[in-house]
Amino acid sequence: MADNAHDFSSTRLAIFGPGLLGGSLLLAGRALGIADIRIWGRSERSIAEAAPFADLATTDVAAAAKGADFLILCVPVEAMPALAVDLCRSRSWAPTAIVTDVGSVKGMVMRHVAPIFAQAGVDFVGSHPMAGSERAGFAQAKADLFVEAPCIVVPSENAAATARVVAFWEALGSRVTRMEAARHDHVVARVSHLPRVAAAATLFSALGRDASDADFAANGLKDTVRVAGGEAPMWRGILEANRDAVLPCLVDLRDAIDDFIELLRREDGAGLEKRLAEAKALRAQHLPPRQPPLP
Amino acid sequence: MADNAHDFSSTRLAIFGPGLLGGSLLLAGRALGIADIRIWGRSERSIAEAAPFADLATTDVAAAAKGADFLILCVPVEAMPALAVDLCRSRSWAPTAIVTDVGSVKGMVMRHVAPIFAQAGVDFVGSHPMAGSERAGFAQAKADLFVEAPCIVVPSENAAATARVVAFWEALGSRVTRMEAARHDHVVARVSHLPRVAAAATLFSALGRDASDADFAANGLKDTVRVAGGEAPMWRGILEANRDAVLPCLVDLRDAIDDFIELLRREDGAGLEKRLAEAKALRAQHLPPRQPPLP
């Protein structure tokens, strides 16, 4: 580990996965002045766009990790255990290395990924920068993606390693909160995984019977279902990995819709208005206007 | 009616209701070069902001309508019948007058508002410019609100009056479609009224148990619930007026969520991914990226 936990200029950074998050880390790391940044992808095609920005772009896990002291796993959560096994087989990293990730689920990662690294004698600290988008791939990557974005860090038993990972995200401009994995998973089930499913269900009910109705859709429907544009395999992985936390949210959602159905069925106008006003107040109090969308 | 159905320069336009839509009509009418525009509001306070842009701003229905040949009702749907009765009591409009509206529900308006005007010998043509927002009031009004916005016109038996109303919206830049009231109400239940309820229900399930989770909400949740910011009394009126069309949509939404619950419960990963991919495809095919939000 570097002498100064907040200095990343001499870091040798290895990024595994060249998508929106991994690609943005590459660009943000460059902007931060990190001297040596490697990026790994599963295929030559997957790393072609990122290669011009990296010191090394490779499909060889051991080559990407060689001598690196800060490793970030940016592959889908369900692909992390296998990648961890590959990495630990080579053990080509620097003796001071720390590993973190960007996975949207932390319980599964701390249970099934962290122990693989622990066995190999390297510290794993879980991270979740909440800066995703329904758009995927390096083409959407931005150097400032993490600026002002919330980032949750799941501490490891090694306080110095945890501090180093926190400092990394703060150097990129993120607002870091430390949180246990179980609490993290419950929070993101509510504020991130639930909306993905709600958006898909709203799409089916809005356009499932006659998609040509979309000709009359204004920005309301478009915004409500935007996150339904997220990649299906990635979201399958997230929902499966966080199943226990997501299921109760979906039951709450179903019950909230049943409430509205009941209010309308029994023509309870006052009750209906009260619920609509509660929703408006909840939004006004807790969800300030969004950042502008990606261009 | 003017000799040229597409010339509005000599129109005497009376706008009833100085909110987002009425206010935007005032500004758009000015930009179009309409010489005489009056605006009516329920209280002096409600018309204060609009007054500087109008030839007359008044709380007197008869004064606003006096000599007008194009009248637009921009009050909430549930307030329209009483306003229509007031207007027909004075009958101060020009002999060539046409009346239209901007209501989000058309069946109720054609059943309960159009006949009041028919009895008074004036043609009513239903309109629904789909350019609303969760933001309300004249402060949000924009001269270009209707540009490129879909606008549904419900034809009256008088083809010339219908053509004049269509020409009006087209002059403001809207993309007009003619549609029967019942079909309109089914379409907007799906693409507009359903998302409002889905957004509210998503908010309750996301933040209803612990609103502090909002600290970790990214743009995904914010966009998904944006339309829950709409005014509660107005939306109560819309949902009540379009109850018969909205209820089946909500049942479809509830069923779509139940499907997701079942897929997760029985750990049907392939089925889950298939549904997520269907939603992504439905969005990609039918909902192009949204217009930028209001500033």
Chai-1 contact restraints between the chains, C-beta under 6 A:
chainA,res_idxA,chainB,res_idxB,connection_type,confidence,min_distance_angstrom,max_distance_angstrom,comment,restraint_id
A,M130,B,A218,contact,1.0,0.0,6.0,A-B,restraint_1
A,P150,B,F216,contact,1.0,0.0,6.0,A-B,restraint_2
A,V187,B,D213,contact,1.0,0.0,6.0,A-B,restraint_3
A,V187,B,F216,contact,1.0,0.0,6.0,A-B,restraint_4
A,R190,B,A206,contact,1.0,0.0,6.0,A-B,restraint_5
A,R190,B,D213,contact,1.0,0.0,6.0,A-B,restraint_6
A,V191,B,A206,contact,1.0,0.0,6.0,A-B,restraint_7
A,V191,B,D213,contact,1.0,0.0,6.0,A-B,restraint_8
A,V191,B,F216,contact,1.0,0.0,6.0,A-B,restraint_9
A,V191,B,A217,contact,1.0,0.0,6.0,A-B,restraint_10
A,V191,B,L221,contact,1.0,0.0,6.0,A-B,restraint_11
A,S192,B,G220,contact,1.0,0.0,6.0,A-B,restraint_12
A,L194,B,S205,contact,1.0,0.0,6.0,A-B,restraint_13
A,L194,B,A206,contact,1.0,0.0,6.0,A-B,restraint_14
A,P195,B,G220,contact,1.0,0.0,6.0,A-B,restraint_15
A,P195,B,L221,contact,1.0,0.0,6.0,A-B,restraint_16
A,P195,B,T224,contact,1.0,0.0,6.0,A-B,restraint_17
A,V197,B,F260,contact,1.0,0.0,6.0,A-B,restraint_18
A,A198,B,T202,contact,1.0,0.0,6.0,A-B,restraint_19
A,A199,B,T224,contact,1.0,0.0,6.0,A-B,restraint_20
A,A200,B,A279,contact,1.0,0.0,6.0,A-B,restraint_21
A,A201,B,L253,contact,1.0,0.0,6.0,A-B,restraint_22
A,A201,B,A256,contact,1.0,0.0,6.0,A-B,restraint_23
A,A201,B,I257,contact,1.0,0.0,6.0,A-B,restraint_24
A,T202,B,A198,contact,1.0,0.0,6.0,A-B,restraint_25
A,L203,B,A279,contact,1.0,0.0,6.0,A-B,restraint_26
A,L203,B,L282,contact,1.0,0.0,6.0,A-B,restraint_27
A,F204,B,A256,contact,1.0,0.0,6.0,A-B,restraint_28
A,S205,B,L194,contact,1.0,0.0,6.0,A-B,restraint_29
A,S205,B,C249,contact,1.0,0.0,6.0,A-B,restraint_30
A,S205,B,D252,contact,1.0,0.0,6.0,A-B,restraint_31
A,S205,B,L253,contact,1.0,0.0,6.0,A-B,restraint_32
A,S205,B,A256,contact,1.0,0.0,6.0,A-B,restraint_33
A,A206,B,R190,contact,1.0,0.0,6.0,A-B,restraint_34
A,A206,B,V191,contact,1.0,0.0,6.0,A-B,restraint_35
A,A206,B,L194,contact,1.0,0.0,6.0,A-B,restraint_36
A,L207,B,L282,contact,1.0,0.0,6.0,A-B,restraint_37
A,L207,B,H286,contact,1.0,0.0,6.0,A-B,restraint_38
A,A211,B,H286,contact,1.0,0.0,6.0,A-B,restraint_39
A,D213,B,V187,contact,1.0,0.0,6.0,A-B,restraint_40
A,D213,B,R190,contact,1.0,0.0,6.0,A-B,restraint_41
A,D213,B,V191,contact,1.0,0.0,6.0,A-B,restraint_42
A,A214,B,H286,contact,1.0,0.0,6.0,A-B,restraint_43
A,A214,B,L287,contact,1.0,0.0,6.0,A-B,restraint_44
A,F216,B,P150,contact,1.0,0.0,6.0,A-B,restraint_45
A,F216,B,V187,contact,1.0,0.0,6.0,A-B,restraint_46
A,F216,B,V191,contact,1.0,0.0,6.0,A-B,restraint_47
A,A217,B,V191,contact,1.0,0.0,6.0,A-B,restraint_48
A,A218,B,M130,contact,1.0,0.0,6.0,A-B,restraint_49
A,N219,B,R290,contact,1.0,0.0,6.0,A-B,restraint_50
A,N219,B,Q291,contact,1.0,0.0,6.0,A-B,restraint_51
A,G220,B,S192,contact,1.0,0.0,6.0,A-B,restraint_52
A,G220,B,P195,contact,1.0,0.0,6.0,A-B,restraint_53
A,G220,B,V227,contact,1.0,0.0,6.0,A-B,restraint_54
A,L221,B,V191,contact,1.0,0.0,6.0,A-B,restraint_55
A,L221,B,P195,contact,1.0,0.0,6.0,A-B,restraint_56
A,K222,B,L287,contact,1.0,0.0,6.0,A-B,restraint_57
A,K222,B,R290,contact,1.0,0.0,6.0,A-B,restraint_58
A,D223,B,D223,contact,1.0,0.0,6.0,A-B,restraint_59
A,D223,B,R226,contact,1.0,0.0,6.0,A-B,restraint_60
A,T224,B,P195,contact,1.0,0.0,6.0,A-B,restraint_61
A,T224,B,A199,contact,1.0,0.0,6.0,A-B,restraint_62
A,T224,B,T224,contact,1.0,0.0,6.0,A-B,restraint_63
A,V225,B,R283,contact,1.0,0.0,6.0,A-B,restraint_64
A,R226,B,D223,contact,1.0,0.0,6.0,A-B,restraint_65
A,V227,B,G220,contact,1.0,0.0,6.0,A-B,restraint_66
A,A228,B,A279,contact,1.0,0.0,6.0,A-B,restraint_67
A,A228,B,R283,contact,1.0,0.0,6.0,A-B,restraint_68
A,G229,B,K280,contact,1.0,0.0,6.0,A-B,restraint_69
A,G229,B,R283,contact,1.0,0.0,6.0,A-B,restraint_70
A,A232,B,E273,contact,1.0,0.0,6.0,A-B,restraint_71
A,A232,B,L276,contact,1.0,0.0,6.0,A-B,restraint_72
A,A232,B,A277,contact,1.0,0.0,6.0,A-B,restraint_73
A,A232,B,K280,contact,1.0,0.0,6.0,A-B,restraint_74
A,W235,B,L276,contact,1.0,0.0,6.0,A-B,restraint_75
A,R236,B,G269,contact,1.0,0.0,6.0,A-B,restraint_76
A,R236,B,L272,contact,1.0,0.0,6.0,A-B,restraint_77
A,R236,B,E273,contact,1.0,0.0,6.0,A-B,restraint_78
A,E240,B,G269,contact,1.0,0.0,6.0,A-B,restraint_79
A,R243,B,L264,contact,1.0,0.0,6.0,A-B,restraint_80
A,L247,B,L264,contact,1.0,0.0,6.0,A-B,restraint_81
A,C249,B,S205,contact,1.0,0.0,6.0,A-B,restraint_82
A,L250,B,I257,contact,1.0,0.0,6.0,A-B,restraint_83
A,L250,B,I261,contact,1.0,0.0,6.0,A-B,restraint_84
A,D252,B,S205,contact,1.0,0.0,6.0,A-B,restraint_85
A,L253,B,A201,contact,1.0,0.0,6.0,A-B,restraint_86
A,L253,B,S205,contact,1.0,0.0,6.0,A-B,restraint_87
A,L253,B,I257,contact,1.0,0.0,6.0,A-B,restraint_88
A,R254,B,R254,contact,1.0,0.0,6.0,A-B,restraint_89
A,R254,B,I257,contact,1.0,0.0,6.0,A-B,restraint_90
A,A256,B,A201,contact,1.0,0.0,6.0,A-B,restraint_91
A,A256,B,F204,contact,1.0,0.0,6.0,A-B,restraint_92
A,A256,B,S205,contact,1.0,0.0,6.0,A-B,restraint_93
A,I257,B,A201,contact,1.0,0.0,6.0,A-B,restraint_94
A,I257,B,L253,contact,1.0,0.0,6.0,A-B,restraint_95
A,I257,B,R254,contact,1.0,0.0,6.0,A-B,restraint_96
A,F260,B,V197,contact,1.0,0.0,6.0,A-B,restraint_97
A,I261,B,L250,contact,1.0,0.0,6.0,A-B,restraint_98
A,L264,B,R243,contact,1.0,0.0,6.0,A-B,restraint_99
A,L264,B,L247,contact,1.0,0.0,6.0,A-B,restraint_100
A,G269,B,R236,contact,1.0,0.0,6.0,A-B,restraint_101
A,G269,B,E240,contact,1.0,0.0,6.0,A-B,restraint_102
A,L272,B,R236,contact,1.0,0.0,6.0,A-B,restraint_103
A,E273,B,A232,contact,1.0,0.0,6.0,A-B,restraint_104
A,E273,B,R236,contact,1.0,0.0,6.0,A-B,restraint_105
A,L276,B,A232,contact,1.0,0.0,6.0,A-B,restraint_106
A,L276,B,W235,contact,1.0,0.0,6.0,A-B,restraint_107
A,A277,B,A232,contact,1.0,0.0,6.0,A-B,restraint_108
A,A279,B,A200,contact,1.0,0.0,6.0,A-B,restraint_109
A,A279,B,L203,contact,1.0,0.0,6.0,A-B,restraint_110
A,A279,B,A228,contact,1.0,0.0,6.0,A-B,restraint_111
A,K280,B,G229,contact,1.0,0.0,6.0,A-B,restraint_112
A,K280,B,A232,contact,1.0,0.0,6.0,A-B,restraint_113
A,L282,B,L203,contact,1.0,0.0,6.0,A-B,restraint_114
A,L282,B,L207,contact,1.0,0.0,6.0,A-B,restraint_115
A,R283,B,L203,contact,1.0,0.0,6.0,A-B,restraint_116
A,R283,B,V225,contact,1.0,0.0,6.0,A-B,restraint_117
A,R283,B,A228,contact,1.0,0.0,6.0,A-B,restraint_118
A,R283,B,G229,contact,1.0,0.0,6.0,A-B,restraint_119
A,H286,B,L207,contact,1.0,0.0,6.0,A-B,restraint_120
A,H286,B,A211,contact,1.0,0.0,6.0,A-B,restraint_121
A,H286,B,A214,contact,1.0,0.0,6.0,A-B,restraint_122
A,L287,B,A214,contact,1.0,0.0,6.0,A-B,restraint_123
A,L287,B,K222,contact,1.0,0.0,6.0,A-B,restraint_124
A,R290,B,N219,contact,1.0,0.0,6.0,A-B,restraint_125
A,R290,B,K222,contact,1.0,0.0,6.0,A-B,restraint_126
A,Q291,B,N219,contact,1.0,0.0,6.0,A-B,restraint_127
